[in-house]
Each structure stands twice: as C-alpha cells, then as structure tokens.
Amino acid sequence: MTASDPSLTTEITSHTSTPSERSQPAEVRELGSFATSHASHDHPLPSAPRTARDWGIEVDRVLISNPRGFCAGVEMAIKALVWMLRLCGPPVYCYHEIVHNKKVVEAFEKAGVVFVDDVSEVPEGAPLMLSAHGSAPEVVAEAERRGGFVIDAVCPLVTKVHHEARLRAKKDYEIIYIGHAGHDEAVGTLAVAPEAMHLVETRQDLDSLQLRSDRAGVALLAQTTLSHFDWQEILEEARTRFEDLWLPAREDLCYATTNRQRALIELARRCDAILVVGSANSSNTNALVRVAKAAGCQDTYRIDGADDIRPQFLQNARTVGLTAGASCPESLVEEVVDFLAPTQGATELRVIDEDEYFPLPPKLREALAERFGTLPDDRTRTAADALAELEDLEAPRASNGR
C-alpha cells in the first residue's frame, strides 16, 4: 500500500493487550490543530530551518500513530518525582534517569533533581527516588539504610518480572532472561536471582548456555521493553530446545510497548517515511525503529526532537508517519509536526485505546495524605501537567543558590 492509496481511511481491526483496553476499529482522525496551533521554533539558530519547506521539501501529510508516547508506568514515575520535589524541595536525588528521555531528564535537573548512578553518591538523609526501570535488591537495601525519604517508582510490570524471577529461582529453575546487556531494567532484574539467571540477547546466544542438568525446569522471562519480534524469535527457539520450558501466564512484554508496536505496523503500511521520537537510550524507542523497518518502511529514523530531522530523512516522502516511545512527551511530537508543516495537515491513525492507570507508590501516597490532609486526585492529573509545574519549581531553587 502506498501513501496515496485511497483505502487510507478503510477501517482495520484493532488489537488489544489488556482487559482494560477497548477493542474497536481503527480510525483516521483529522488533527488540523497540530499544523496550526503550535509555534514553529520561536528562537531558531540563525542558520536553522524553521520548517522543512526551508529545505525545499514539501510534506503532504503527517500520519500520527495512536497510541504513542507516555505509558502508565512513565506517567506514574514522572508524577511521583514532581510530587517528591514539592514535598521535600530540591535537591531531590534519583537513582538512574527516572525515565529514558533526554528532555524529561533535563527538565527535572533544572528543577533540582540530581541523577546518580550509585546510591553512595547520595548524601545521608537526603530524599531519594528509585527509577521506573527497577533496582537491584542491594540497591534498594542501601537506599533504605541511608535513612532518607526513599520512594521506589518501579513500574508494576517490572515488579512482576522481579517476582517471577525470585519465585522460579526458589523453585530451583534455571532462568533465561531475554534483555539488553547494561540496560537499567536488565541490570536490576538480573540482580534479583543472579545465581539462576542467564542473559540472552539473540537466538544464537542460546547456543552458549550451560544449564544445570538437575534443574527443576527452565523459565523464560523478558525485559518489558523488548520488541515483540525479538521475544518471539527466541521463544520459538527455546521451545524446540527445552522440553521443561516454563512461561508466565501472561507474557512479560509491557502492554504499552506491544500496543505501540502493533499500531506502528499499521502506520508503516501507509507512509513513505517514519520518524520515531525518543532518546537513544530508550529500549522501547529503538524497538519501534526495528519494528517499522520489519513492517516494510525502511526509511525510519529515530530522533530526539525536531532539531534532529535531516533533509535526507524526507526525500521523496509525501506522507510521513510519526510515533513516539513510551518515555516521550507529547510536546516533542507537536514540535515535529510543526517543523514538517504538512500542506494537508496531520491525521491520527487510532488503532488501540488505552486507559491503564498505575497509582503512585504507597509510601508517597501516605506522605501526600499527611501533608495535604487528603490524597490529591492523581488520576486526572497527567504527567504533562506535572512537567509543566516544574517551571514553577525552578525559581525557588535558583534563589536559594542551589
């Protein structure tokens, strides 16, 4: 199917991954406001193009994937860290980046959050948040020992994998963990049961595994942000090799990761080029690039934002697809649309509805209720709302000389 295919508005069957998602036909919705309501780079560099038209490139239409951007776990973590700043005041420390997005991290740094890669860098008694990707048990223990106000903002879906690893190890299973070496989530998960876990990244890695012959079984777990293709390839191979293979009742891949990938597959069929907005250290963002290329759109590029777009990305691209990783703010998507300045506006391809909500960590809810007398309504407050509040928190920090 080409970008100009008249069947663009034909309904397609949606996919659902969780009971809370409503199955419905996908639909294309006009989003004219994307192309008109946001200023295009008010203060560009002198030589920087304001829009793609300054390069002599004219994009007809931008087709935006839905769902995209923040998932429930990221929403929870961002809101939790903003609440922590309001409760404790800066500086607040955070073990690892709260989420893997450059703009989000920079916004928190301006507001007084100090990101560290070792909890020993945190002063005794200082407020500390543990990131959404999950932390090793010894990191959590050391954080608590240091005596400050500690909040663990781990995503509940990562907690599920930690629980599975701990339980299977106690039952004497050998555990194959599919993940990316060095990724924060993988590091934290492997530390849950290091004596039983074996990291693999590709199907070929299974060749070098040395598993105990007296094991109770082989469990297959995964990093939540993996591409479904990465998971499926290794799963199929593991099934042929291990008759005693155990799988979770519900797969470990994050519902949001899977939903964004499925929506992107539909997008790829309709576009000449695709831009995936998200940071280089975001596993799920990189997975989206691989999925789009596997779905047939080879001209797919990861960008942090509009400033990363290059003329060669848009050569011969009349319809440009746009999506964003699960840690990416919607504001970055809007800036990209403004830069592309499509002559026919922007439309949204809605494939799946998401209404998942993860509440704030219990310890933080207790602190908020104690401070305000009642628990603030967190469900209607979005992470975008919380990030906007950071600008108000910057001035006191500057006046204190911190």
LUMNUVEX-672282 format. One record per residue (C-alpha): residue number from 1; residue in one letter; x, y, z. Coordinates in nm, 2 decimals, always signed. Layout:
BEGIN
NUM/a/X/Y/Z $
...
END
This chain:
BEGIN
1/m/+0.00/+0.00/+0.00 $
2/t/+0.14/+0.34/-0.09 $
3/a/+0.09/+0.67/+0.09 $
4/s/-0.15/+0.79/-0.17 $
5/d/-0.36/+0.48/-0.16 $
6/p/-0.73/+0.58/-0.14 $
7/s/-0.80/+0.30/+0.10 $
8/l/-0.63/+0.50/+0.37 $
9/t/-0.95/+0.56/+0.57 $
10/t/-1.06/+0.19/+0.55 $
11/e/-1.12/+0.06/+0.90 $
12/i/-0.88/-0.21/+1.03 $
13/t/-0.93/-0.44/+1.32 $
14/s/-0.77/-0.32/+1.64 $
15/h/-0.56/-0.52/+1.87 $
16/t/-0.59/-0.53/+2.25 $
17/s/-0.33/-0.64/+2.50 $
18/t/-0.50/-0.58/+2.84 $
19/p/-0.86/-0.63/+2.97 $
20/s/-0.88/-0.25/+3.02 $
21/e/-0.83/-0.17/+2.66 $
22/r/-1.14/-0.13/+2.45 $
23/s/-1.14/-0.32/+2.12 $
24/q/-1.27/-0.10/+1.83 $
25/p/-1.20/-0.05/+1.46 $
26/a/-0.90/+0.18/+1.40 $
27/e/-0.99/+0.52/+1.26 $
28/v/-0.82/+0.81/+1.10 $
29/r/-0.90/+1.14/+1.26 $
30/e/-0.81/+1.48/+1.13 $
31/l/-0.59/+1.68/+1.36 $
32/g/-0.57/+2.01/+1.19 $
33/s/-0.47/+2.19/+1.51 $
34/f/-0.14/+2.01/+1.51 $
35/a/-0.04/+2.21/+1.20 $
36/t/-0.17/+2.55/+1.31 $
37/s/-0.18/+2.59/+1.69 $
38/h/+0.19/+2.54/+1.78 $
39/a/+0.46/+2.79/+1.71 $
40/s/+0.74/+2.67/+1.49 $
41/h/+1.07/+2.72/+1.67 $
42/d/+1.03/+3.08/+1.80 $
43/h/+1.40/+3.11/+1.86 $
44/p/+1.58/+2.90/+1.59 $
45/l/+1.95/+2.92/+1.54 $
46/p/+2.04/+3.17/+1.27 $
47/s/+2.11/+2.90/+1.01 $
48/a/+1.85/+2.66/+1.13 $
49/p/+1.54/+2.59/+0.91 $
50/r/+1.21/+2.69/+1.07 $
51/t/+1.03/+2.42/+0.87 $
52/a/+1.11/+2.15/+0.62 $
53/r/+0.99/+2.39/+0.35 $
54/d/+1.31/+2.59/+0.41 $
55/w/+1.49/+2.30/+0.26 $
56/g/+1.26/+2.30/-0.04 $
57/i/+1.09/+1.99/+0.09 $
58/e/+0.71/+1.98/+0.09 $
59/v/+0.54/+1.71/+0.30 $
60/d/+0.17/+1.65/+0.21 $
61/r/+0.05/+1.49/+0.52 $
62/v/+0.17/+1.36/+0.86 $
63/l/+0.01/+1.04/+0.99 $
64/i/+0.04/+1.01/+1.37 $
65/s/+0.02/+0.67/+1.54 $
66/n/-0.21/+0.63/+1.84 $
67/p/-0.12/+0.50/+2.09 $
68/r/+0.22/+0.68/+2.13 $
69/g/+0.42/+0.84/+2.40 $
70/f/+0.38/+0.81/+2.77 $
71/c/+0.27/+0.48/+2.91 $
72/a/+0.11/+0.43/+3.25 $
73/g/+0.44/+0.34/+3.42 $
74/v/+0.61/+0.66/+3.29 $
75/e/+0.31/+0.87/+3.38 $
76/m/+0.33/+0.73/+3.74 $
77/a/+0.71/+0.78/+3.77 $
78/i/+0.71/+1.14/+3.64 $
79/k/+0.42/+1.25/+3.86 $
80/a/+0.58/+1.08/+4.16 $
81/l/+0.91/+1.27/+4.12 $
82/v/+0.73/+1.60/+4.08 $
83/w/+0.53/+1.53/+4.40 $
84/m/+0.86/+1.44/+4.57 $
85/l/+1.01/+1.78/+4.47 $
86/r/+0.70/+1.96/+4.61 $
87/l/+0.72/+1.76/+4.93 $
88/c/+1.09/+1.78/+5.00 $
89/g/+1.22/+2.07/+4.79 $
90/p/+1.54/+2.05/+4.60 $
91/p/+1.77/+1.89/+4.58 $
92/v/+1.60/+1.55/+4.54 $
93/y/+1.82/+1.26/+4.43 $
94/c/+1.71/+0.99/+4.18 $
95/y/+1.89/+0.66/+4.12 $
96/h/+1.93/+0.64/+3.74 $
97/e/+1.73/+0.85/+3.50 $
98/i/+1.37/+0.85/+3.61 $
99/v/+1.27/+0.76/+3.25 $
100/h/+1.49/+0.73/+2.94 $
101/n/+1.41/+1.07/+2.78 $
102/k/+1.66/+1.35/+2.74 $
103/k/+1.41/+1.63/+2.76 $
104/v/+1.23/+1.49/+3.07 $
105/v/+1.56/+1.44/+3.25 $
106/e/+1.68/+1.79/+3.16 $
107/a/+1.36/+1.94/+3.29 $
108/f/+1.40/+1.76/+3.62 $
109/e/+1.76/+1.87/+3.65 $
110/k/+1.66/+2.23/+3.61 $
111/a/+1.41/+2.19/+3.89 $
112/g/+1.67/+2.05/+4.13 $
113/v/+1.68/+1.67/+4.08 $
114/v/+2.02/+1.52/+4.09 $
115/f/+2.05/+1.19/+3.90 $
116/v/+2.31/+0.94/+4.02 $
117/d/+2.43/+0.60/+3.91 $
118/d/+2.53/+0.49/+4.26 $
119/v/+2.33/+0.54/+4.57 $
120/s/+2.66/+0.60/+4.76 $
121/e/+2.66/+0.94/+4.58 $
122/v/+2.35/+1.04/+4.78 $
123/p/+2.41/+1.24/+5.10 $
124/e/+2.30/+1.06/+5.42 $
125/g/+1.94/+1.15/+5.49 $
126/a/+1.87/+1.31/+5.15 $
127/p/+1.54/+1.23/+4.97 $
128/l/+1.59/+0.97/+4.71 $
129/m/+1.37/+0.82/+4.43 $
130/l/+1.45/+0.49/+4.26 $
131/s/+1.37/+0.49/+3.89 $
132/a/+1.09/+0.33/+3.69 $
133/h/+1.32/+0.07/+3.55 $
134/g/+1.36/-0.12/+3.87 $
135/s/+1.66/-0.16/+4.10 $
136/a/+1.87/-0.44/+4.23 $
137/p/+1.77/-0.57/+4.58 $
138/e/+2.11/-0.45/+4.72 $
139/v/+2.05/-0.10/+4.58 $
140/v/+1.71/-0.08/+4.75 $
141/a/+1.85/-0.20/+5.08 $
142/e/+2.14/+0.05/+5.06 $
143/a/+1.90/+0.33/+4.98 $
144/e/+1.68/+0.25/+5.28 $
145/r/+1.99/+0.22/+5.50 $
146/r/+2.10/+0.57/+5.42 $
147/g/+1.80/+0.69/+5.62 $
148/g/+1.64/+0.95/+5.38 $
149/f/+1.28/+0.96/+5.24 $
150/v/+1.30/+0.69/+4.98 $
151/i/+1.04/+0.62/+4.71 $
152/d/+1.06/+0.33/+4.47 $
153/a/+0.89/+0.44/+4.14 $
154/v/+0.95/+0.10/+3.97 $
155/c/+0.69/+0.02/+3.71 $
156/p/+0.45/-0.25/+3.83 $
157/l/+0.51/-0.46/+3.52 $
158/v/+0.88/-0.47/+3.60 $
159/t/+0.79/-0.57/+3.96 $
160/k/+0.60/-0.86/+3.81 $
161/v/+0.91/-0.99/+3.63 $
162/h/+1.12/-0.95/+3.95 $
163/h/+0.86/-1.16/+4.14 $
164/e/+0.87/-1.43/+3.87 $
165/a/+1.25/-1.44/+3.88 $
166/r/+1.26/-1.47/+4.26 $
167/l/+0.99/-1.74/+4.27 $
168/r/+1.13/-1.95/+3.99 $
169/a/+1.48/-1.93/+4.14 $
170/k/+1.34/-2.06/+4.48 $
171/k/+1.18/-2.35/+4.29 $
172/d/+1.53/-2.44/+4.15 $
173/y/+1.46/-2.33/+3.79 $
174/e/+1.73/-2.21/+3.56 $
175/i/+1.61/-1.88/+3.42 $
176/i/+1.68/-1.75/+3.07 $
177/y/+1.63/-1.37/+3.06 $
178/i/+1.59/-1.20/+2.73 $
179/g/+1.72/-0.85/+2.75 $
180/h/+1.98/-0.59/+2.66 $
181/a/+2.31/-0.60/+2.85 $
182/g/+2.37/-0.29/+3.05 $
183/h/+2.01/-0.16/+3.03 $
184/d/+1.89/-0.03/+3.37 $
185/e/+1.59/-0.27/+3.37 $
186/a/+1.80/-0.57/+3.28 $
187/v/+2.07/-0.49/+3.54 $
188/g/+1.81/-0.47/+3.81 $
189/t/+1.62/-0.78/+3.71 $
190/l/+1.93/-1.00/+3.68 $
191/a/+2.04/-0.90/+4.03 $
192/v/+1.72/-1.04/+4.17 $
193/a/+1.84/-1.40/+4.13 $
194/p/+2.19/-1.38/+3.99 $
195/e/+2.28/-1.74/+4.06 $
196/a/+1.99/-1.87/+3.85 $
197/m/+1.97/-1.62/+3.56 $
198/h/+2.13/-1.62/+3.22 $
199/l/+2.11/-1.32/+2.99 $
200/v/+2.05/-1.37/+2.62 $
201/e/+2.00/-1.11/+2.35 $
202/t/+1.97/-1.32/+2.04 $
203/r/+1.87/-1.66/+1.94 $
204/q/+2.23/-1.75/+1.88 $
205/d/+2.31/-1.68/+2.25 $
206/l/+2.11/-1.99/+2.34 $
207/d/+2.40/-2.20/+2.19 $
208/s/+2.64/-2.09/+2.46 $
209/l/+2.41/-2.15/+2.76 $
210/q/+2.53/-2.40/+3.02 $
211/l/+2.23/-2.50/+3.23 $
212/r/+2.23/-2.75/+3.52 $
213/s/+2.10/-3.09/+3.43 $
214/d/+1.94/-3.14/+3.77 $
215/r/+1.73/-2.83/+3.74 $
216/a/+1.36/-2.83/+3.82 $
217/g/+1.29/-2.66/+3.48 $
218/v/+1.38/-2.37/+3.25 $
219/a/+1.19/-2.04/+3.29 $
220/l/+1.19/-1.78/+3.01 $
221/l/+1.15/-1.42/+3.12 $
222/a/+1.20/-1.09/+2.94 $
223/q/+1.28/-0.73/+2.96 $
224/t/+0.94/-0.55/+2.94 $
225/t/+1.05/-0.31/+2.66 $
226/l/+1.16/-0.57/+2.41 $
227/s/+1.03/-0.58/+2.05 $
228/h/+0.77/-0.85/+2.02 $
229/f/+0.98/-0.98/+1.73 $
230/d/+1.29/-1.02/+1.95 $
231/w/+1.08/-1.21/+2.21 $
232/q/+0.91/-1.43/+1.96 $
233/e/+1.22/-1.54/+1.78 $
234/i/+1.39/-1.66/+2.10 $
235/l/+1.07/-1.80/+2.24 $
236/e/+1.03/-2.03/+1.93 $
237/e/+1.39/-2.15/+1.95 $
238/a/+1.37/-2.21/+2.33 $
239/r/+1.06/-2.42/+2.28 $
240/t/+1.24/-2.65/+2.05 $
241/r/+1.54/-2.69/+2.28 $
242/f/+1.38/-2.72/+2.63 $
243/e/+1.10/-2.97/+2.69 $
244/d/+1.08/-2.84/+3.05 $
245/l/+1.03/-2.47/+2.94 $
246/w/+0.81/-2.26/+3.17 $
247/l/+0.64/-1.94/+3.06 $
248/p/+0.45/-1.68/+3.27 $
249/a/+0.07/-1.70/+3.23 $
250/r/+0.09/-1.35/+3.09 $
251/e/+0.39/-1.25/+2.88 $
252/d/+0.64/-1.01/+3.03 $
253/l/+0.63/-0.76/+2.74 $
254/c/+0.48/-0.43/+2.85 $
255/y/+0.12/-0.38/+2.72 $
256/a/+0.22/-0.03/+2.61 $
257/t/+0.53/-0.15/+2.43 $
258/t/+0.33/-0.41/+2.24 $
259/n/+0.04/-0.17/+2.16 $
260/r/+0.28/+0.10/+2.02 $
261/q/+0.45/-0.16/+1.80 $
262/r/+0.12/-0.30/+1.67 $
263/a/-0.01/+0.05/+1.59 $
264/l/+0.32/+0.13/+1.42 $
265/i/+0.28/-0.17/+1.19 $
266/e/-0.04/-0.03/+1.06 $
267/l/+0.12/+0.31/+1.02 $
268/a/+0.42/+0.17/+0.83 $
269/r/+0.18/+0.04/+0.56 $
270/r/+0.06/+0.39/+0.48 $
271/c/+0.38/+0.60/+0.49 $
272/d/+0.68/+0.68/+0.28 $
273/a/+0.90/+0.76/+0.58 $
274/i/+0.86/+0.73/+0.96 $
275/l/+1.00/+0.94/+1.24 $
276/v/+1.02/+0.78/+1.59 $
277/v/+1.06/+1.04/+1.86 $
278/g/+1.26/+0.92/+2.16 $
279/s/+1.60/+0.91/+2.32 $
280/a/+1.89/+0.69/+2.21 $
281/n/+1.90/+0.50/+2.55 $
282/s/+1.53/+0.42/+2.53 $
283/s/+1.49/+0.05/+2.46 $
284/n/+1.13/+0.06/+2.35 $
285/t/+1.20/+0.36/+2.12 $
286/n/+1.48/+0.16/+1.94 $
287/a/+1.25/-0.14/+1.92 $
288/l/+0.99/+0.08/+1.74 $
289/v/+1.25/+0.16/+1.47 $
290/r/+1.32/-0.21/+1.42 $
291/v/+0.95/-0.29/+1.40 $
292/a/+0.88/-0.02/+1.14 $
293/k/+1.16/-0.14/+0.92 $
294/a/+1.05/-0.50/+0.96 $
295/a/+0.70/-0.39/+0.86 $
296/g/+0.83/-0.25/+0.53 $
297/c/+0.92/+0.11/+0.59 $
298/q/+1.30/+0.12/+0.56 $
299/d/+1.31/+0.50/+0.57 $
300/t/+1.25/+0.50/+0.95 $
301/y/+1.46/+0.72/+1.18 $
302/r/+1.49/+0.78/+1.55 $
303/i/+1.50/+1.15/+1.66 $
304/d/+1.52/+1.32/+1.99 $
305/g/+1.31/+1.60/+1.85 $
306/a/+1.25/+1.83/+1.55 $
307/d/+1.61/+1.96/+1.56 $
308/d/+1.74/+1.61/+1.47 $
309/i/+1.55/+1.59/+1.14 $
310/r/+1.77/+1.59/+0.84 $
311/p/+1.67/+1.66/+0.47 $
312/q/+1.77/+1.31/+0.37 $
313/f/+1.50/+1.17/+0.60 $
314/l/+1.23/+1.33/+0.40 $
315/q/+1.35/+1.28/+0.04 $
316/n/+1.05/+1.16/-0.17 $
317/a/+0.83/+1.14/+0.14 $
318/r/+0.48/+1.28/+0.07 $
319/t/+0.33/+1.11/+0.37 $
320/v/+0.54/+1.10/+0.69 $
321/g/+0.45/+0.87/+0.98 $
322/l/+0.51/+0.98/+1.33 $
323/t/+0.52/+0.79/+1.66 $
324/a/+0.69/+0.83/+2.00 $
325/g/+0.85/+0.60/+2.25 $
326/a/+0.68/+0.53/+2.59 $
327/s/+0.90/+0.79/+2.77 $
328/c/+0.85/+1.07/+2.52 $
329/p/+0.64/+1.38/+2.59 $
330/e/+0.37/+1.48/+2.35 $
331/s/+0.52/+1.83/+2.32 $
332/l/+0.80/+1.68/+2.12 $
333/v/+0.56/+1.52/+1.88 $
334/e/+0.38/+1.85/+1.83 $
335/e/+0.71/+2.03/+1.76 $
336/v/+0.79/+1.77/+1.49 $
337/v/+0.46/+1.82/+1.32 $
338/d/+0.51/+2.20/+1.33 $
339/f/+0.85/+2.15/+1.16 $
340/l/+0.72/+1.92/+0.89 $
341/a/+0.44/+2.18/+0.82 $
342/p/+0.23/+1.93/+0.61 $
343/t/+0.03/+2.10/+0.34 $
344/q/-0.27/+1.88/+0.41 $
345/g/-0.24/+1.88/+0.78 $
346/a/-0.19/+1.60/+1.03 $
347/t/-0.41/+1.30/+1.08 $
348/e/-0.41/+1.04/+1.36 $
349/l/-0.43/+0.67/+1.30 $
350/r/-0.60/+0.53/+1.61 $
351/v/-0.55/+0.16/+1.64 $
352/i/-0.59/+0.09/+2.02 $
353/d/-0.74/+0.27/+2.31 $
354/e/-0.55/+0.27/+2.64 $
355/d/-0.69/+0.35/+2.98 $
356/e/-0.44/+0.19/+3.20 $
357/y/-0.36/+0.37/+3.52 $
358/f/-0.09/+0.30/+3.78 $
359/p/-0.13/+0.47/+4.12 $
360/l/+0.15/+0.65/+4.29 $
361/p/+0.38/+0.44/+4.52 $
362/p/+0.20/+0.36/+4.85 $
363/k/+0.47/+0.54/+5.07 $
364/l/+0.43/+0.85/+4.86 $
365/r/+0.05/+0.84/+4.88 $
366/e/+0.08/+0.82/+5.26 $
367/a/+0.31/+1.12/+5.27 $
368/l/+0.08/+1.33/+5.04 $
369/a/-0.22/+1.25/+5.25 $
370/e/-0.03/+1.35/+5.56 $
371/r/+0.08/+1.68/+5.41 $
372/f/-0.25/+1.78/+5.24 $
373/g/-0.49/+1.62/+5.48 $
374/t/-0.64/+1.41/+5.19 $
375/l/-0.49/+1.23/+4.90 $
376/p/-0.48/+1.46/+4.59 $
377/d/-0.67/+1.34/+4.28 $
378/d/-0.39/+1.18/+4.09 $
379/r/-0.59/+1.00/+3.82 $
380/t/-0.70/+1.32/+3.64 $
381/r/-0.36/+1.48/+3.67 $
382/t/-0.13/+1.39/+3.38 $
383/a/+0.25/+1.36/+3.36 $
384/a/+0.23/+1.66/+3.11 $
385/d/+0.06/+1.86/+3.38 $
386/a/+0.32/+1.76/+3.63 $
387/l/+0.61/+1.85/+3.40 $
388/a/+0.45/+2.19/+3.34 $
389/e/+0.47/+2.25/+3.72 $
390/l/+0.85/+2.21/+3.71 $
391/e/+0.89/+2.56/+3.57 $
392/d/+0.73/+2.70/+3.88 $
393/l/+0.97/+2.50/+4.09 $
394/e/+1.29/+2.63/+3.92 $
395/a/+1.27/+2.99/+4.06 $
396/p/+1.30/+2.89/+4.43 $
397/r/+1.59/+2.67/+4.36 $
398/a/+1.77/+2.95/+4.18 $
399/s/+1.70/+3.20/+4.46 $
400/n/+1.85/+2.96/+4.72 $
401/g/+2.17/+2.94/+4.52 $
402/r/+2.15/+2.57/+4.47 $
END
